[in-house]
Amino acid sequence: MRLKGIPAAPGISIGRAYLMSEESFCVIKRNIGAGQVKKEVARFRKALAQVELEFKKQRDKVTQEMGKTYGRLFSAYGLILKDPLFYKDTIKVISEDKVNVEFALQTVIDQIAKTFSMLEDEYMRERSRDVQDVGNRVLSVLLGQGKTSILDIENRVILVANALHPSDADEMK
């Protein structure tokens, strides 16, 4: 099989390919009562705190290994977690629509990604992937699913992916 794409390293490689698929989650809409809103918001805040801590650890690791410029990528991811479009809108959907946090977050991620993907500026369009990556990290915590890690690949392979996010690239050696 012959694959073409944008290489991450120069030269030609021959070897076993490992197809890394995009994270996707089966998020089910669950209506909640008014008394459950605070509980769902608390779950959201707890997941945000956990993901923020993960990003800080990744930032520190990348900064140490590659320098401050690359570490700042994870600082930017942390800012997405606190952005009103991400944070407040998710809480608003939970409160107003009386739905579970996973469904509310997926709704907000989809809205933000759609808005960004329609922008003319290519750089800004690419930010929709960042929002999706951050959102997927929070969803994985909420759903109790671990993030698929490049570190779990046991053999040397040629990594094939539609897109690599900074959170993926930080694991590559």
Stockholm file with secondary structure:
# STOCKHOLM 1.0

chainA/1-173         MRLKGIPAAPGISIGRAYLMSEESFCVIKRNIGAGQVKKEVARFRKALAQVELEFKKQRDKVTQEMGKTYGRLFSAYGLILKDPLFYKDTIKVISEDKVNVEFALQTVIDQIAKTFSMLEDEYMRERSRDVQDVGNRVLSVLLGQGKTSILDIENRVILVANALHPSDADEMK
#=GR chainA/1-173 SS CCCCCCCSSSSCCCSCEEEECCCCCCCCCCBCCGGGHHHHHHHHHHHHHHHHHHHHHHHHHHHHHHCHHHHHHHHHHHHHHHCTTTHHHHHHHHHHHTBCHHHHHHHHHHHHHHHHHTCSCHHHHHHHHHHHHHHHHHHHHHTTCCCCCGGGCCSCCEEEESCCCHHHHTTCC
#=GC SS_cons         CCCCCCCSSSSCCCSCEEEECCCCCCCCCCBCCGGGHHHHHHHHHHHHHHHHHHHHHHHHHHHHHHCHHHHHHHHHHHHHHHCTTTHHHHHHHHHHHTBCHHHHHHHHHHHHHHHHHTCSCHHHHHHHHHHHHHHHHHHHHHTTCCCCCGGGCCSCCEEEESCCCHHHHTTCC
//
